[in-house]
Amino acid sequence: MITSQGRRGIQERVRLYTACPPSRLGDARSYLRDIAAVAEWSEACGCTGSLVYADNSLVDPWLVAQAVICRTRTLRPLVAVQPVYMHPYAVAKLVASLAFLHGRAVDLNMVAGGFRNDLRALNDPTPHDQRYARLVEYASLLLQLLRSQAPVTLRGDYYAVHRLTLAPPLPPALAPRVFVSGSSPAGLAAARAIGATAVKYPKRASEEARSDTTDPAAVRLGVITRPDDELAWRTARARFPEDRAGRLTRQLATAVSDSVWHRQLSALSADGPAGPYWLVPFETYQTMCPYLVGSYDVVAAELARYVGLGYRTFLLDVPPSREDLEHTTRAFARALEPLRVTA
């Protein structure tokens, strides 16, 4: 188990968010138990928060966020917010209401929506870049409502309100951190306009550009690490076995998505230089992000390179167990040792 000193070291240098299990993986009776377990492991291991997904196939993310809050003391749900699902006032009201009822902060992951079939089902034909323009206006109104002590008036291209007041008001100490997918130029521009943290699906650290410290960025990845390489790779291949049907599903998903990060990851080869970077779980449609696999030292070295490039927030995949998450935090603790990280 990672020591309390190691947890403090992580919390002082980086922010780690796990991910809540999506509801499609469980049944109604077990799902609440699964949410609670991941939330409790995440808090115990020193994570800042836990990402809550949203799409047409999942239960409502705000109900999941409340379940996370009710089972933890400090963990921040990072709720995916899709403009086509609800008005920005409704999101502001939820953030303020959870703060009022529980005294807790909720972070926001602003998503433009990449699966065209989901958007078509909701009669939303808005093109990719225009969705990001809408997202900027949406988030700007949402943040004005959360921050302003006075009534808000806005007449934009997508939303209009007149002297709208948020009640109960949100205490400034519980203001949300805001994230935006930043793999495309439109996404990066949106994050900059909102003042949000851009989320990237990273390449190998050796191929990544330095993160501009004036435009904070986060990376989305999974980690499987153990004391030695052999055990780590054996664990990884057992968890994500090769699956031809999954590869075909990924190809179909790529064909119906206009998401830039989806296309970028799909275009990368899993057969690159030897190292911990592994795309098989993504390529076989078993998860939605790249993985780092290897011993503590090997994974820590790669994580240290990302930190050295300026990345300070990591959005991790769903942890299968507390033990697995403890292995991950151990690698992060090693990555943050003063002699390992280079600016």
C-alpha positions as semicolon CSV with decimal commas, in nm:
position;residue;x (nm);y (nm);z (nm)
1;M;0,000;0,000;0,000
2;I;0,124;0,352;-0,077
3;T;0,222;0,548;0,233
4;S;0,040;0,859;0,355
5;Q;0,355;1,056;0,264
6;G;0,337;0,916;-0,089
7;R;-0,031;1,016;-0,118
8;R;0,048;1,369;-0,002
9;G;0,332;1,388;-0,253
10;I;0,094;1,295;-0,534
11;Q;-0,175;1,540;-0,419
12;E;0,077;1,824;-0,398
13;R;0,217;1,769;-0,750
14;V;-0,061;1,627;-0,970
15;R;-0,433;1,563;-0,974
16;L;-0,555;1,209;-1,041
17;Y;-0,912;1,134;-1,145
18;T;-1,033;0,778;-1,175
19;A;-1,347;0,691;-1,374
20;C;-1,677;0,555;-1,247
21;P;-1,779;0,227;-1,406
22;P;-2,036;0,285;-1,684
23;S;-2,382;0,149;-1,609
24;R;-2,382;-0,074;-1,917
25;L;-2,127;-0,300;-1,742
26;G;-2,350;-0,386;-1,445
27;D;-2,704;-0,467;-1,348
28;A;-2,935;-0,242;-1,147
29;R;-2,871;-0,424;-0,818
30;S;-2,492;-0,420;-0,839
31;Y;-2,432;-0,086;-1,004
32;L;-2,471;0,136;-0,697
33;R;-2,236;-0,096;-0,511
34;D;-1,980;-0,067;-0,793
35;I;-2,002;0,315;-0,793
36;A;-1,950;0,325;-0,417
37;A;-1,654;0,086;-0,429
38;V;-1,464;0,280;-0,696
39;A;-1,535;0,610;-0,520
40;E;-1,410;0,477;-0,186
41;W;-1,094;0,327;-0,342
42;S;-1,026;0,654;-0,524
43;E;-1,053;0,863;-0,211
44;A;-0,844;0,619;-0,007
45;C;-0,567;0,631;-0,268
46;G;-0,552;1,011;-0,268
47;C;-0,731;1,084;-0,596
48;T;-0,890;1,424;-0,651
49;G;-1,204;1,298;-0,820
50;S;-1,374;1,047;-1,044
51;L;-1,499;1,096;-1,400
52;V;-1,869;1,026;-1,458
53;Y;-1,956;0,939;-1,819
54;A;-2,263;1,056;-2,011
55;D;-2,408;0,926;-2,335
56;N;-2,740;0,793;-2,464
57;S;-2,674;0,442;-2,332
58;L;-2,597;0,533;-1,968
59;V;-2,787;0,627;-1,654
60;D;-2,809;0,995;-1,567
61;P;-2,460;1,121;-1,465
62;W;-2,595;1,360;-1,200
63;L;-2,754;1,075;-1,009
64;V;-2,422;0,892;-1,025
65;A;-2,246;1,208;-0,900
66;Q;-2,476;1,225;-0,599
67;A;-2,408;0,858;-0,524
68;V;-2,032;0,933;-0,531
69;I;-2,076;1,229;-0,296
70;C;-2,283;1,027;-0,051
71;R;-2,010;0,762;-0,016
72;T;-1,705;0,990;0,017
73;R;-1,587;1,295;0,210
74;T;-1,376;1,494;-0,038
75;L;-1,383;1,319;-0,379
76;R;-1,505;1,545;-0,660
77;P;-1,731;1,390;-0,927
78;L;-1,613;1,506;-1,270
79;V;-1,945;1,504;-1,455
80;A;-1,961;1,490;-1,835
81;V;-2,185;1,775;-1,958
82;Q;-2,334;1,747;-2,307
83;P;-2,517;2,066;-2,424
84;V;-2,778;1,874;-2,620
85;Y;-2,900;1,706;-2,299
86;M;-2,996;2,010;-2,087
87;H;-2,994;2,389;-2,067
88;P;-2,690;2,550;-1,898
89;Y;-2,918;2,686;-1,624
90;A;-3,018;2,328;-1,535
91;V;-2,650;2,230;-1,496
92;A;-2,576;2,540;-1,286
93;K;-2,875;2,458;-1,066
94;L;-2,747;2,102;-1,013
95;V;-2,395;2,219;-0,922
96;A;-2,532;2,476;-0,677
97;S;-2,787;2,236;-0,531
98;L;-2,528;1,964;-0,462
99;A;-2,308;2,228;-0,296
100;F;-2,603;2,346;-0,085
101;L;-2,718;1,997;0,018
102;H;-2,379;1,834;0,072
103;G;-2,122;2,114;0,096
104;R;-1,930;1,952;-0,189
105;A;-1,776;2,061;-0,519
106;V;-1,851;1,903;-0,856
107;D;-1,615;1,938;-1,153
108;L;-1,737;1,961;-1,513
109;N;-1,615;1,779;-1,824
110;M;-1,765;1,973;-2,116
111;V;-1,816;1,742;-2,415
112;A;-1,930;1,840;-2,762
113;G;-2,036;1,483;-2,849
114;G;-1,848;1,260;-3,091
115;F;-2,087;0,975;-3,172
116;R;-2,300;1,102;-3,455
117;N;-2,567;0,835;-3,407
118;D;-2,633;0,961;-3,052
119;L;-2,670;1,315;-3,184
120;R;-2,889;1,212;-3,477
121;A;-3,122;1,029;-3,238
122;L;-3,168;1,363;-3,061
123;N;-3,216;1,548;-3,393
124;D;-2,889;1,741;-3,356
125;P;-2,709;1,764;-3,695
126;T;-2,467;2,039;-3,579
127;P;-2,123;1,994;-3,746
128;H;-1,813;1,920;-3,535
129;D;-1,657;2,268;-3,514
130;Q;-1,994;2,439;-3,463
131;R;-2,059;2,208;-3,169
132;Y;-1,748;2,352;-3,006
133;A;-1,865;2,707;-3,079
134;R;-2,193;2,617;-2,909
135;L;-2,000;2,458;-2,621
136;V;-1,810;2,784;-2,560
137;E;-2,133;2,982;-2,536
138;Y;-2,293;2,713;-2,321
139;A;-2,003;2,697;-2,076
140;S;-1,967;3,075;-2,064
141;L;-2,331;3,116;-1,962
142;L;-2,306;2,829;-1,714
143;L;-1,997;2,979;-1,548
144;Q;-2,151;3,327;-1,539
145;L;-2,448;3,184;-1,351
146;L;-2,221;3,004;-1,105
147;R;-1,992;3,303;-1,044
148;S;-2,222;3,605;-1,061
149;Q;-2,395;3,760;-0,762
150;A;-2,613;3,962;-0,996
151;P;-2,877;3,856;-1,252
152;V;-2,730;3,736;-1,582
153;T;-2,845;3,857;-1,924
154;L;-2,715;3,704;-2,247
155;R;-2,834;3,700;-2,607
156;G;-2,603;3,472;-2,802
157;D;-2,614;3,257;-3,113
158;Y;-2,740;2,951;-2,923
159;Y;-2,873;3,067;-2,583
160;A;-3,055;3,369;-2,447
161;V;-3,151;3,460;-2,089
162;H;-3,277;3,781;-1,931
163;R;-3,193;3,877;-1,574
164;L;-3,157;3,513;-1,473
165;T;-3,050;3,452;-1,113
166;L;-2,913;3,127;-0,973
167;A;-3,051;3,023;-0,635
168;P;-2,913;2,895;-0,411
169;P;-2,588;3,077;-0,502
170;L;-2,271;2,871;-0,530
171;P;-2,005;2,942;-0,262
172;P;-1,683;3,048;-0,442
173;A;-1,487;2,782;-0,251
174;L;-1,696;2,513;-0,423
175;A;-1,651;2,642;-0,778
176;P;-1,601;2,362;-1,033
177;R;-1,285;2,291;-1,225
178;V;-1,375;2,276;-1,594
179;F;-1,234;2,041;-1,859
180;V;-1,283;2,026;-2,237
181;S;-1,170;1,762;-2,486
182;G;-0,870;1,923;-2,656
183;S;-0,756;1,684;-2,928
184;S;-0,879;1,899;-3,218
185;P;-0,797;2,263;-3,299
186;A;-1,162;2,347;-3,229
187;G;-1,144;2,173;-2,891
188;L;-0,821;2,350;-2,795
189;A;-0,966;2,686;-2,896
190;A;-1,278;2,612;-2,692
191;A;-1,075;2,522;-2,383
192;R;-0,876;2,845;-2,419
193;A;-1,192;3,056;-2,462
194;I;-1,357;2,902;-2,156
195;G;-1,042;2,900;-1,944
196;A;-1,074;2,523;-1,910
197;T;-0,821;2,241;-1,888
198;A;-0,786;2,070;-2,227
199;V;-0,803;1,689;-2,212
200;K;-0,578;1,498;-2,452
201;Y;-0,556;1,130;-2,543
202;P;-0,179;1,119;-2,547
203;K;0,072;0,969;-2,784
204;R;0,387;0,813;-2,640
205;A;0,557;1,070;-2,419
206;S;0,852;1,080;-2,662
207;E;0,610;1,197;-2,935
208;E;0,414;1,447;-2,726
209;A;0,470;1,821;-2,745
210;R;0,529;2,022;-2,430
211;S;0,208;2,142;-2,265
212;D;0,186;2,522;-2,260
213;T;0,167;2,611;-1,893
214;T;-0,057;2,909;-1,981
215;D;-0,310;2,663;-2,129
216;P;-0,334;2,377;-1,875
217;A;-0,383;2,030;-2,019
218;A;-0,471;1,686;-1,883
219;V;-0,403;1,342;-2,028
220;R;-0,647;1,051;-2,039
221;L;-0,492;0,706;-2,002
222;G;-0,505;0,375;-1,821
223;V;-0,228;0,219;-1,613
224;I;-0,145;-0,145;-1,536
225;T;0,170;-0,170;-1,328
226;R;0,325;-0,428;-1,098
227;P;0,666;-0,478;-0,929
228;D;0,805;-0,639;-1,248
229;D;0,734;-0,620;-1,620
230;E;0,637;-0,985;-1,666
231;L;0,363;-0,972;-1,404
232;A;0,234;-0,640;-1,535
233;W;0,204;-0,767;-1,893
234;R;0,050;-1,096;-1,782
235;T;-0,212;-0,897;-1,588
236;A;-0,271;-0,664;-1,883
237;R;-0,323;-0,940;-2,139
238;A;-0,556;-1,129;-1,906
239;R;-0,766;-0,815;-1,849
240;F;-0,770;-0,711;-2,216
241;P;-0,730;-1,025;-2,431
242;E;-0,695;-0,994;-2,807
243;D;-1,045;-0,985;-2,961
244;R;-1,109;-0,987;-3,336
245;A;-1,477;-0,900;-3,292
246;G;-1,372;-0,604;-3,080
247;R;-1,140;-0,482;-3,356
248;L;-1,429;-0,490;-3,603
249;T;-1,647;-0,298;-3,357
250;R;-1,375;-0,034;-3,318
251;Q;-1,353;0,005;-3,695
252;L;-1,730;0,056;-3,712
253;A;-1,724;0,305;-3,422
254;T;-1,448;0,503;-3,593
255;A;-1,651;0,513;-3,914
256;V;-1,955;0,669;-3,740
257;S;-1,762;0,914;-3,520
258;D;-1,635;1,260;-3,613
259;S;-1,429;1,278;-3,294
260;V;-1,072;1,389;-3,370
261;W;-0,919;1,203;-3,073
262;H;-1,097;0,884;-3,182
263;R;-0,945;0,908;-3,530
264;Q;-0,602;1,001;-3,394
265;L;-0,581;0,698;-3,164
266;S;-0,721;0,471;-3,434
267;A;-0,446;0,585;-3,669
268;L;-0,163;0,507;-3,425
269;S;0,009;0,172;-3,454
270;A;0,030;-0,049;-3,149
271;D;0,354;-0,190;-3,291
272;G;0,573;0,109;-3,217
273;P;0,900;0,126;-3,023
274;A;0,936;-0,108;-2,727
275;G;0,796;0,050;-2,416
276;P;0,495;0,071;-2,190
277;Y;0,252;0,244;-2,433
278;W;-0,022;-0,005;-2,532
279;L;-0,321;0,047;-2,762
280;V;-0,471;-0,304;-2,779
281;P;-0,748;-0,229;-2,523
282;F;-0,855;0,068;-2,737
283;E;-0,816;-0,113;-3,069
284;T;-1,034;-0,401;-2,951
285;Y;-1,307;-0,169;-2,815
286;Q;-1,253;-0,277;-2,455
287;T;-1,176;0,075;-2,338
288;M;-1,150;0,429;-2,476
289;C;-0,793;0,534;-2,399
290;P;-0,430;0,421;-2,436
291;Y;-0,263;0,228;-2,154
292;L;0,079;0,228;-1,990
293;V;0,192;-0,122;-1,891
294;G;0,505;-0,236;-1,710
295;S;0,696;-0,241;-1,385
296;Y;0,671;0,046;-1,138
297;D;1,001;0,186;-1,264
298;V;0,914;0,158;-1,634
299;V;0,569;0,315;-1,595
300;A;0,702;0,578;-1,354
301;A;0,964;0,682;-1,610
302;E;0,695;0,735;-1,876
303;L;0,468;0,922;-1,633
304;A;0,763;1,141;-1,532
305;R;0,811;1,233;-1,898
306;Y;0,448;1,347;-1,921
307;V;0,490;1,548;-1,601
308;G;0,813;1,693;-1,738
309;L;0,620;1,805;-2,046
310;G;0,389;2,008;-1,823
311;Y;0,094;1,774;-1,768
312;R;-0,034;1,793;-1,412
313;T;-0,377;1,625;-1,435
314;F;-0,432;1,259;-1,526
315;L;-0,773;1,110;-1,600
316;L;-0,738;0,736;-1,539
317;D;-0,950;0,446;-1,660
318;V;-1,194;0,257;-1,436
319;P;-0,991;0,072;-1,167
320;P;-1,091;-0,296;-1,140
321;S;-0,991;-0,315;-0,772
322;R;-0,844;-0,109;-0,490
323;E;-0,525;-0,316;-0,514
324;D;-0,487;-0,224;-0,881
325;L;-0,533;0,145;-0,803
326;E;-0,275;0,122;-0,525
327;H;-0,026;-0,020;-0,778
328;T;-0,100;0,279;-1,003
329;T;-0,050;0,536;-0,730
330;R;0,276;0,369;-0,636
331;A;0,404;0,427;-0,989
332;F;0,292;0,791;-0,972
333;A;0,472;0,837;-0,640
334;R;0,794;0,708;-0,802
335;A;0,737;0,928;-1,108
336;L;0,725;1,236;-0,886
337;E;1,052;1,170;-0,705
338;P;1,268;1,485;-0,742
339;L;1,550;1,313;-0,932
340;R;1,313;1,151;-1,183
341;V;1,107;1,447;-1,308
342;T;1,285;1,693;-1,535
343;A;1,122;2,021;-1,626
